[in-house]
Amino acid sequence: MNNQKQQKPTLSGQRFKTRKRDEKERFDPTQFQDCIIQGLTETGTDLEAVAKFLDASGAKLDYHDMMRTDVCVFAAQEDLETMQAFAQVFNKLIRRYKYLEKGFEDEVKKLLLFLKGFSESERNKLAMLTGVLLANGTLNASILNSLYNENLVKEGVSAAFAVKLFKSWINEKDINAVAASLRKVSMDNRLMELFPANKQSVEHFTKYFTEAGLKELSEYVRNQQTIGARKELQKELQEQMSRGDPFKDIILYVKEEMKKNNIPEPVVIGIIWSSVMSTVEWNKKEELVAEQAIKHLKQYSPLLAAFTTQGQSELTLLLKIQEYCYDNIHFMKAFQKIVVLFYKAEVLSEEPILKWYKDAHVAKGKSVFLEQMKKFVEWLKNAEEESESEAEEGD
């Protein structure tokens, strides 16, 4: 018996290693096609009705000289119901043959990169199918990265494809489910990249997708943009306050941002309040924090007053104060003192305070804060009645 080790094969005199690859690591297109036909049979699907479908990832595709099997999506009828039927087969097969999942997703990404090689009708069918597969979880939303290809974006292919894709996706789920999927892969703030740089604006995106019948997607992107603008505003405000910038400069900056991003004043006053309260380290002793708060807020009263020109803004500020004092237990006894300070500084006026007291307050700390405000509200009512009497006597 020859006990010597068998020599490994060599190439041009150089030894190289061989390894048997795990069958589950391979993605065999022919095998996947066979799986599709098996799945169609086992699920009771009419083979004649779906014989035209393409195994999008199982076909032996050379993206420059494409070879198609008899199972062809692109030759199928262009409607959502047809795509739903085929998506169901894909879903059942991949759930059964789990090792095909990664290979299928990779092939779909490649298909999306070569959208220019398809006709408009073929792209529509692929978009609808992709949308359904995204909705049922067969595909991950990260595949949409392929749509950000520079050439596809430049020629408008990405945006047109996205219209059909999102229509079928939202039809299967809803905009909230779509948004959740996009957030998971950090793509919720990238949708405007479907357009060239000179067209990446909320206005253009909204107009394009609203006219295409996707108003809910337009509103979602507008809201995302607004949320981003608000976060940026608060961040910049905190930096300006930390630097000690003059209030006139801060006010000018905030008003410009309001106009540019269409942020209403009641929202802005909430941002300013949060920024003001985050610029100081508060004393942990309840008996000292009220005095510290009054001193701090008195300093920022002119800034707050510049953005309480509407009754709704004043009411919003009152609610923010109530919530803050409730959430920060050391401020529980400071609520009334803060409100009185703002009244004297003309940040708040009688009517919003009375409305808050009567029915516009929230549940947080309601009994405590209403009790604190009782005497001051009575004084406001008496002062208001006296003013009315004086006005009548003057008439």
Contacts in CASP RR format, 6 or more apart in sequence:
PFRMAT RR
TARGET T0000
AUTHOR 0000-0000-0000
METHOD contacts of the structure
MODEL  1
MNNQKQQKPTLSGQRFKTRKRDEKERFDPTQFQDCIIQGLTETGTDLEAV
AKFLDASGAKLDYHDMMRTDVCVFAAQEDLETMQAFAQVFNKLIRRYKYL
EKGFEDEVKKLLLFLKGFSESERNKLAMLTGVLLANGTLNASILNSLYNE
NLVKEGVSAAFAVKLFKSWINEKDINAVAASLRKVSMDNRLMELFPANKQ
SVEHFTKYFTEAGLKELSEYVRNQQTIGARKELQKELQEQMSRGDPFKDI
ILYVKEEMKKNNIPEPVVIGIIWSSVMSTVEWNKKEELVAEQAIKHLKQY
SPLLAAFTTQGQSELTLLLKIQEYCYDNIHFMKAFQKIVVLFYKAEVLSE
EPILKWYKDAHVAKGKSVFLEQMKKFVEWLKNAEEESESEAEEGD
8 15 0 8 1.000
8 16 0 8 1.000
8 17 0 8 1.000
8 18 0 8 1.000
9 15 0 8 1.000
9 16 0 8 1.000
9 18 0 8 1.000
10 16 0 8 1.000
24 99 0 8 1.000
25 99 0 8 1.000
27 57 0 8 1.000
27 100 0 8 1.000
27 102 0 8 1.000
27 103 0 8 1.000
27 104 0 8 1.000
27 106 0 8 1.000
27 107 0 8 1.000
29 55 0 8 1.000
29 57 0 8 1.000
29 58 0 8 1.000
29 59 0 8 1.000
29 60 0 8 1.000
29 61 0 8 1.000
30 58 0 8 1.000
30 60 0 8 1.000
32 55 0 8 1.000
32 57 0 8 1.000
32 58 0 8 1.000
32 100 0 8 1.000
32 104 0 8 1.000
33 55 0 8 1.000
33 58 0 8 1.000
33 59 0 8 1.000
33 69 0 8 1.000
33 71 0 8 1.000
35 93 0 8 1.000
35 97 0 8 1.000
35 100 0 8 1.000
36 53 0 8 1.000
36 55 0 8 1.000
36 58 0 8 1.000
36 71 0 8 1.000
36 89 0 8 1.000
36 90 0 8 1.000
36 93 0 8 1.000
37 47 0 8 1.000
37 71 0 8 1.000
38 93 0 8 1.000
39 45 0 8 1.000
39 89 0 8 1.000
39 92 0 8 1.000
39 93 0 8 1.000
40 47 0 8 1.000
40 50 0 8 1.000
40 89 0 8 1.000
41 47 0 8 1.000
43 88 0 8 1.000
43 89 0 8 1.000
43 92 0 8 1.000
45 85 0 8 1.000
45 89 0 8 1.000
49 85 0 8 1.000
50 71 0 8 1.000
50 76 0 8 1.000
50 85 0 8 1.000
50 86 0 8 1.000
50 89 0 8 1.000
51 70 0 8 1.000
51 71 0 8 1.000
52 70 0 8 1.000
52 71 0 8 1.000
52 72 0 8 1.000
52 75 0 8 1.000
52 76 0 8 1.000
53 71 0 8 1.000
53 72 0 8 1.000
53 73 0 8 1.000
53 75 0 8 1.000
53 76 0 8 1.000
53 86 0 8 1.000
54 68 0 8 1.000
54 69 0 8 1.000
54 71 0 8 1.000
54 72 0 8 1.000
54 73 0 8 1.000
54 74 0 8 1.000
54 75 0 8 1.000
54 76 0 8 1.000
55 69 0 8 1.000
55 71 0 8 1.000
56 73 0 8 1.000
56 107 0 8 1.000
56 108 0 8 1.000
56 111 0 8 1.000
56 126 0 8 1.000
56 129 0 8 1.000
57 103 0 8 1.000
57 104 0 8 1.000
57 106 0 8 1.000
57 107 0 8 1.000
57 108 0 8 1.000
57 111 0 8 1.000
58 69 0 8 1.000
58 107 0 8 1.000
59 66 0 8 1.000
59 67 0 8 1.000
59 68 0 8 1.000
59 69 0 8 1.000
59 71 0 8 1.000
59 72 0 8 1.000
60 67 0 8 1.000
60 69 0 8 1.000
61 67 0 8 1.000
61 107 0 8 1.000
61 110 0 8 1.000
61 111 0 8 1.000
63 110 0 8 1.000
63 114 0 8 1.000
63 117 0 8 1.000
68 74 0 8 1.000
73 83 0 8 1.000
73 86 0 8 1.000
73 125 0 8 1.000
73 126 0 8 1.000
73 129 0 8 1.000
74 118 0 8 1.000
74 119 0 8 1.000
74 121 0 8 1.000
74 122 0 8 1.000
74 125 0 8 1.000
74 126 0 8 1.000
76 82 0 8 1.000
76 83 0 8 1.000
76 86 0 8 1.000
76 125 0 8 1.000
78 121 0 8 1.000
78 124 0 8 1.000
78 125 0 8 1.000
78 128 0 8 1.000
80 128 0 8 1.000
80 132 0 8 1.000
80 168 0 8 1.000
80 171 0 8 1.000
83 125 0 8 1.000
83 128 0 8 1.000
83 129 0 8 1.000
83 132 0 8 1.000
83 168 0 8 1.000
84 132 0 8 1.000
84 172 0 8 1.000
86 129 0 8 1.000
87 129 0 8 1.000
87 132 0 8 1.000
87 133 0 8 1.000
87 136 0 8 1.000
87 138 0 8 1.000
90 104 0 8 1.000
90 133 0 8 1.000
90 138 0 8 1.000
91 133 0 8 1.000
91 136 0 8 1.000
91 137 0 8 1.000
91 138 0 8 1.000
93 100 0 8 1.000
94 100 0 8 1.000
94 101 0 8 1.000
94 104 0 8 1.000
94 138 0 8 1.000
101 138 0 8 1.000
104 138 0 8 1.000
104 139 0 8 1.000
105 139 0 8 1.000
105 140 0 8 1.000
105 143 0 8 1.000
108 130 0 8 1.000
108 133 0 8 1.000
108 139 0 8 1.000
108 143 0 8 1.000
109 143 0 8 1.000
109 145 0 8 1.000
109 146 0 8 1.000
110 146 0 8 1.000
111 126 0 8 1.000
112 130 0 8 1.000
112 143 0 8 1.000
112 144 0 8 1.000
112 146 0 8 1.000
112 147 0 8 1.000
112 161 0 8 1.000
113 146 0 8 1.000
113 149 0 8 1.000
113 152 0 8 1.000
115 123 0 8 1.000
115 126 0 8 1.000
115 152 0 8 1.000
115 157 0 8 1.000
115 158 0 8 1.000
115 161 0 8 1.000
116 151 0 8 1.000
116 152 0 8 1.000
116 155 0 8 1.000
116 157 0 8 1.000
118 126 0 8 1.000
120 160 0 8 1.000
123 157 0 8 1.000
123 160 0 8 1.000
123 161 0 8 1.000
123 164 0 8 1.000
124 164 0 8 1.000
126 161 0 8 1.000
127 161 0 8 1.000
127 162 0 8 1.000
127 163 0 8 1.000
127 164 0 8 1.000
127 165 0 8 1.000
127 168 0 8 1.000
128 164 0 8 1.000
128 165 0 8 1.000
128 167 0 8 1.000
128 168 0 8 1.000
129 168 0 8 1.000
130 139 0 8 1.000
130 143 0 8 1.000
130 165 0 8 1.000
130 168 0 8 1.000
131 139 0 8 1.000
131 165 0 8 1.000
131 166 0 8 1.000
131 168 0 8 1.000
131 169 0 8 1.000
131 172 0 8 1.000
132 168 0 8 1.000
132 169 0 8 1.000
132 172 0 8 1.000
133 139 0 8 1.000
134 140 0 8 1.000
134 141 0 8 1.000
134 143 0 8 1.000
134 165 0 8 1.000
134 169 0 8 1.000
134 181 0 8 1.000
135 168 0 8 1.000
135 169 0 8 1.000
135 172 0 8 1.000
135 173 0 8 1.000
135 177 0 8 1.000
136 172 0 8 1.000
140 185 0 8 1.000
141 181 0 8 1.000
141 182 0 8 1.000
141 184 0 8 1.000
141 185 0 8 1.000
141 187 0 8 1.000
142 185 0 8 1.000
142 187 0 8 1.000
144 187 0 8 1.000
145 187 0 8 1.000
147 153 0 8 1.000
147 158 0 8 1.000
147 161 0 8 1.000
147 162 0 8 1.000
147 194 0 8 1.000
148 158 0 8 1.000
148 190 0 8 1.000
148 193 0 8 1.000
148 194 0 8 1.000
149 158 0 8 1.000
152 158 0 8 1.000
152 161 0 8 1.000
153 159 0 8 1.000
153 193 0 8 1.000
153 194 0 8 1.000
153 195 0 8 1.000
153 196 0 8 1.000
154 196 0 8 1.000
156 195 0 8 1.000
158 194 0 8 1.000
159 194 0 8 1.000
159 195 0 8 1.000
159 208 0 8 1.000
162 191 0 8 1.000
162 194 0 8 1.000
163 209 0 8 1.000
163 212 0 8 1.000
163 214 0 8 1.000
166 178 0 8 1.000
166 209 0 8 1.000
166 214 0 8 1.000
166 217 0 8 1.000
167 212 0 8 1.000
167 213 0 8 1.000
167 214 0 8 1.000
169 178 0 8 1.000
170 178 0 8 1.000
170 214 0 8 1.000
170 216 0 8 1.000
170 217 0 8 1.000
175 216 0 8 1.000
175 217 0 8 1.000
175 220 0 8 1.000
178 217 0 8 1.000
178 220 0 8 1.000
179 188 0 8 1.000
179 220 0 8 1.000
182 188 0 8 1.000
182 191 0 8 1.000
188 224 0 8 1.000
189 224 0 8 1.000
189 228 0 8 1.000
191 205 0 8 1.000
191 217 0 8 1.000
191 221 0 8 1.000
192 200 0 8 1.000
192 201 0 8 1.000
192 202 0 8 1.000
192 205 0 8 1.000
192 221 0 8 1.000
193 200 0 8 1.000
194 205 0 8 1.000
195 204 0 8 1.000
195 205 0 8 1.000
195 208 0 8 1.000
202 221 0 8 1.000
202 222 0 8 1.000
202 225 0 8 1.000
205 218 0 8 1.000
205 221 0 8 1.000
206 218 0 8 1.000
206 219 0 8 1.000
206 221 0 8 1.000
206 222 0 8 1.000
209 215 0 8 1.000
209 217 0 8 1.000
209 218 0 8 1.000
209 221 0 8 1.000
210 218 0 8 1.000
225 261 0 8 1.000
226 261 0 8 1.000
226 262 0 8 1.000
226 263 0 8 1.000
229 257 0 8 1.000
229 260 0 8 1.000
229 261 0 8 1.000
229 263 0 8 1.000
230 261 0 8 1.000
230 263 0 8 1.000
230 267 0 8 1.000
230 271 0 8 1.000
233 254 0 8 1.000
233 257 0 8 1.000
233 261 0 8 1.000
233 263 0 8 1.000
233 268 0 8 1.000
233 271 0 8 1.000
234 271 0 8 1.000
234 274 0 8 1.000
234 275 0 8 1.000
236 253 0 8 1.000
237 250 0 8 1.000
237 254 0 8 1.000
237 271 0 8 1.000
237 272 0 8 1.000
237 275 0 8 1.000
238 275 0 8 1.000
238 278 0 8 1.000
238 279 0 8 1.000
240 249 0 8 1.000
240 250 0 8 1.000
240 253 0 8 1.000
241 250 0 8 1.000
241 275 0 8 1.000
241 276 0 8 1.000
241 279 0 8 1.000
242 279 0 8 1.000
247 302 0 8 1.000
247 303 0 8 1.000
247 306 0 8 1.000
250 303 0 8 1.000
251 303 0 8 1.000
251 306 0 8 1.000
254 268 0 8 1.000
254 272 0 8 1.000
254 307 0 8 1.000
257 263 0 8 1.000
258 264 0 8 1.000
258 265 0 8 1.000
258 268 0 8 1.000
265 307 0 8 1.000
265 308 0 8 1.000
265 309 0 8 1.000
265 310 0 8 1.000
265 312 0 8 1.000
265 313 0 8 1.000
266 310 0 8 1.000
266 312 0 8 1.000
266 313 0 8 1.000
266 315 0 8 1.000
266 316 0 8 1.000
267 316 0 8 1.000
268 307 0 8 1.000
268 313 0 8 1.000
269 304 0 8 1.000
269 307 0 8 1.000
269 308 0 8 1.000
269 313 0 8 1.000
269 316 0 8 1.000
269 317 0 8 1.000
269 320 0 8 1.000
270 316 0 8 1.000
270 317 0 8 1.000
270 320 0 8 1.000
272 303 0 8 1.000
272 304 0 8 1.000
272 307 0 8 1.000
273 304 0 8 1.000
273 317 0 8 1.000
273 320 0 8 1.000
273 321 0 8 1.000
273 324 0 8 1.000
274 320 0 8 1.000
276 296 0 8 1.000
276 297 0 8 1.000
276 300 0 8 1.000
276 303 0 8 1.000
276 304 0 8 1.000
277 324 0 8 1.000
280 292 0 8 1.000
280 296 0 8 1.000
282 289 0 8 1.000
282 292 0 8 1.000
282 293 0 8 1.000
282 328 0 8 1.000
282 330 0 8 1.000
283 289 0 8 1.000
283 292 0 8 1.000
283 330 0 8 1.000
284 330 0 8 1.000
285 330 0 8 1.000
286 329 0 8 1.000
286 330 0 8 1.000
286 332 0 8 1.000
286 333 0 8 1.000
289 330 0 8 1.000
289 331 0 8 1.000
289 334 0 8 1.000
290 331 0 8 1.000
290 333 0 8 1.000
290 334 0 8 1.000
290 337 0 8 1.000
293 331 0 8 1.000
293 334 0 8 1.000
293 337 0 8 1.000
293 338 0 8 1.000
294 334 0 8 1.000
294 337 0 8 1.000
294 338 0 8 1.000
294 341 0 8 1.000
297 304 0 8 1.000
297 338 0 8 1.000
297 341 0 8 1.000
297 342 0 8 1.000
298 341 0 8 1.000
298 345 0 8 1.000
301 341 0 8 1.000
301 342 0 8 1.000
301 345 0 8 1.000
301 347 0 8 1.000
302 345 0 8 1.000
304 317 0 8 1.000
304 342 0 8 1.000
304 347 0 8 1.000
305 345 0 8 1.000
305 346 0 8 1.000
305 347 0 8 1.000
307 313 0 8 1.000
308 314 0 8 1.000
308 317 0 8 1.000
308 347 0 8 1.000
308 348 0 8 1.000
311 349 0 8 1.000
311 351 0 8 1.000
311 352 0 8 1.000
314 347 0 8 1.000
314 348 0 8 1.000
314 349 0 8 1.000
314 352 0 8 1.000
314 353 0 8 1.000
315 352 0 8 1.000
315 355 0 8 1.000
315 356 0 8 1.000
315 360 0 8 1.000
317 342 0 8 1.000
317 347 0 8 1.000
317 348 0 8 1.000
318 339 0 8 1.000
318 348 0 8 1.000
318 352 0 8 1.000
318 353 0 8 1.000
318 356 0 8 1.000
318 360 0 8 1.000
318 361 0 8 1.000
319 356 0 8 1.000
319 360 0 8 1.000
319 361 0 8 1.000
319 362 0 8 1.000
321 335 0 8 1.000
321 338 0 8 1.000
321 339 0 8 1.000
322 335 0 8 1.000
322 356 0 8 1.000
322 361 0 8 1.000
322 362 0 8 1.000
322 364 0 8 1.000
322 365 0 8 1.000
322 369 0 8 1.000
323 362 0 8 1.000
323 364 0 8 1.000
324 331 0 8 1.000
325 331 0 8 1.000
325 332 0 8 1.000
325 334 0 8 1.000
325 335 0 8 1.000
325 338 0 8 1.000
325 369 0 8 1.000
326 332 0 8 1.000
326 364 0 8 1.000
326 365 0 8 1.000
326 369 0 8 1.000
327 364 0 8 1.000
332 365 0 8 1.000
332 368 0 8 1.000
333 372 0 8 1.000
335 368 0 8 1.000
335 369 0 8 1.000
335 372 0 8 1.000
335 373 0 8 1.000
336 369 0 8 1.000
336 372 0 8 1.000
336 373 0 8 1.000
336 376 0 8 1.000
339 348 0 8 1.000
339 353 0 8 1.000
339 373 0 8 1.000
339 376 0 8 1.000
340 376 0 8 1.000
342 348 0 8 1.000
343 349 0 8 1.000
343 350 0 8 1.000
343 353 0 8 1.000
350 380 0 8 1.000
350 383 0 8 1.000
350 384 0 8 1.000
353 373 0 8 1.000
353 376 0 8 1.000
353 377 0 8 1.000
353 380 0 8 1.000
354 377 0 8 1.000
354 380 0 8 1.000
354 381 0 8 1.000
354 384 0 8 1.000
357 370 0 8 1.000
357 373 0 8 1.000
357 377 0 8 1.000
361 369 0 8 1.000
361 370 0 8 1.000
END
